[in-house]
Amino acid sequence: MTRISFGKFALFIVFSFCSNAASANEVMEQALENSVRQAPLTAVISRVSVARVGSDDSGWDEYEYYAEVLELINGESPKDIRYSVYVEAGDDVTLDKAPILLSLCSDGETFYSPGVGTIFPASQSLINLARIYALDNTTLSEVTFDICE
C-alpha cells in the first residue's frame, strides 16, 4: 500500500499537472476515470467521524474515517463504511461532512485510500461521469486495480 499525504492541497496536486493544452476540468475528468477504473470501490459518501488510530516510525499517521455511503458508483459496500488514510505526521486532518466522490482500495479486510487523485467534489457532472466510467468497466474482459498496488 502506498502512503501519500492528504494535506490541504490534495486536489491542487491533480490540477498542478495541467498544461496549456488541457483544462483543469479535463485533468480532473481523466483522474476520475483512472480512479473509477482502477479502484474496486467508488462511492459518493458523507464523512461522519475521523480518529487517529496510530503512527509508525517512518513519519506517517493513520486515520480512520467513518462515512455514510450516499450512492454506490461501483463495487460492493455496506451503507456505512470505514476507511484508512495515511498522512505525514503532524499534518492536520479535518472532518468535512460535505459529500465527496471517493475511490477506495481494499486489502481484503479494510478499505483504504490509495492516494492523491481519488477524492473529488460530489458535483452532479462528476457523479454522472463516474457512473459512465463504471458502466464502461463492466464491459472490459479484465479489470486490474493498478492504483491499489
N, C-alpha and C positions, 0 to 999 in steps of 0.2 A: 504494500500500500504506500503510495506517495504522499508525503506530508507537505502541504502547501499552505502558506499563511492566508488567512481570510481577514486581513485587516480592512481598513476603511476603503481601500482602493481596489477591491476585487473586480468590480465592474469596469473601473478605469483601465485595468490591465487589458481587458478584452478590447477596449477601444484604442489602446495605445498602438495596436498593430495596424491601424488604418493607414492607407496610403492615399494619395490624391485621387487614384482611380476608384477606390472603394469608399462608400459612405459608411458612417458608423452603423446605420441600420443593416447594411449588407454584412458587415463584420459580425454583428450580433446575431443575425439570422444564420450565418454559417456556424458560429459557435453553438447555437441552439440545435442546429441539425446534427452536428457532431455529438453533442451531449445526448440527445434523444436516441440516436442510432447506436451509440457506443456504451450506454449505461443500461442496466437491466430494469431500472425503475425511474420514471419521470412522473411528477405529480404537481398539482397546484396545492400548496399547503399554507397553513397559518401556524406559525410557531407559538407555542403556549408557554414553554419554560425552557431555561437553559441552566446547566450546572457544570462546574468544573469537576471532572472526575479523576484527574491525575496529571502527572507530568513525567518526563523522562530526563535522563542525564544529557541528552543531546540538545536540549533547549526548546522542547515542544511541550505545550499543554494540550490535554484532551478535554473537550467539552462535549456534553451530550445534550442535544435538543430533543424536546418532546413537541410533536406537532400534530395538528388535526389535518387529515387529508381531505381537501375540499373537492378535488377532482383527480382521478387517476388517468394519466395520459397513456402510459404503457407499463407493463409489468404487473405484479401482484402485490397488494398491500392491504393491511387492515385499515380501518377508519382512522386509527391513530398510529403514529409511527415515532420511533426513537432512532436518532442517527448521531454518529460521532463526527466531530470536526476537530482537526488539529491546527493549532495556531502557534506562532512563535511565542515563547514565554514572555509575558509582560504585555502582549497585545491586548487591547480592550475587546471584549466580546459583549455585544449588546443584544437585547431581545426586542426586535422589531416585529410586531404582531401582524403587520400588513401582509396580505397574501403574496407569495412568491412562486415562481415556477422553478422547480429544482429537480436535478437528476442525481441519483444516488447509486452507489455500488453496494454489493453485499459480499461478505466473506463466508456466507452460509448461516451465520448466526446474527450478525449485526450489520445494519446499514451504515455506510459512511460516505462522506463527501469525497469525491476523487480529486477535487481541487478547483482552481480558478477556471471559469468558463462553464460552470454548471449551475449557476444561480442567475435567474433572470427576473425582471419585473413581470408581474402577472397581468400584463395588458391583454386585452381580448385578441389583438392581432398576433401576438406571440403564442398565446394558447392555441389559436387556430392553426398556426404553422406547426406547432409541436404535434397536434393531432394528425396533421398530414404526414409529417415525418414518421410518426409511429405507425400509421397505416401502411406507408411505403415499406417499413421494416418487415411487416408480416408477409410481404411477397418475396423477400430475399430467401434464398435457399440456406444460407448460413449467416448467422449474426454473431459477430465477435464483440466482446465488451472491452475494447482496446484501452479505454481510459481507466479501466479498473485494474490494470496490471501493475 
